[in-house]
């Protein structure tokens, strides 16, 4: 089954030998604006993938004949399908199968039975990644083509020099670059012709290579015969005759346009940084999808209360005598419930809309308070509270506030899950303190603890001690913390449970203003 393609419409290929699974996937994605293709075996999937080159392929692993791993290997070996993002689908829960899928080139993994919001979020994220990669590749090809055209049009000039810096030969390209004919430069000194003051003598000394070592200089101002100048790159190597230094060879080229291209590339890098933050935003939205059910419940409660109060007001209005005080009390309750719903929405927007800020001073106490507030829904769902222990006048740390909050929230959520699984009644505690010119943040629980091999494997990608875990969260936490110049680790607590900790450098006193 295929839908009619639309302009700029992303293509998603669904592959499963189970018709019911295909139906579920199709119903989940059909209204999301994708072109959907369906295949019920590996061979048909390969044919459709080669013909349509889909952005994303949802690929079942356990299929008769050619299984998902074999299909993935074939697609990755074909240049027409190598860039498609493959998301494996399987009821297999063992880590070995998941790692095998990632090692073969899989981009993601979804366990059966499917959760609609998870499927939508993961497909949307992969499509964003693919589209961004294609935009970057197109831009890079354009820049490479422009740069190649410039370089092909500029041939390198060559001068042969004796020990006194007199030009003994010059090639035609040197004449084109400098505007000085070959016959007019041979027998004259390099300083006289080609370097602008005031550094001409220093450059001549370098070019002569009197110490026998080659030199490379870039962005040097050289003179033209008409009195103008250009930016040059030159390389010089010593020239020997009979084992004795007899002079040097100078190779130079005009890099004026190339420097302009480098400035354009720097602007492109800045654009890529903005687009990378957009991908991080998509990642935060994916996390929010996992917490959506809890927030929906939080919002539904005040909305239900408001509905009931409105019904009460309607009944009050039908009475002949209206009790103004009672009506005012009901309306105040409506207002309070409205503020309650608004606060839940504010916390959601604060997390998903806040951009990465770059390294700056972080008000750690404020950041931890916001993180606890944001984790309230998870805390209630796990029937475990979260407490803070922060000393007064805690100094600011240096780092990226958005990334640090992601680490804190990840550790808190892990601690809440571990506490629930162990039936622990003790709250999860978040502490902060200063240790050896660093701010140390700890998240402590009385949960189910960690396995014996955790020291060696816990922060490795794809390692998890949860049945449904992908093993990405703690690996990402380590990457984010290390990127701030900090360390991360854990300790087993006496009496059970775990204490995760990470450190951040202290901010300089002159950078004491935190990011909002």
Helices and strands as residue ranges (DSSP letters): E 11-15, H 19-29, E 35-39, H 42-52, E 56-60, H 68-76, E 85-90, H 95-103, E 108-111, H 116-153, E 157-162, E 167-170, H 172-178, H 182-185, H 190-193, H 200-208, E 215-223, E 229-241, E 244-254, H 256-290, H 292-318, H 324-353, E 359-362, H 364-374, H 376-381, E 386-390, E 397-400, H 401-422, E 428-435, E 438-444, H 454-457, H 473-483, E 488-492, E 498-505, G 509-511
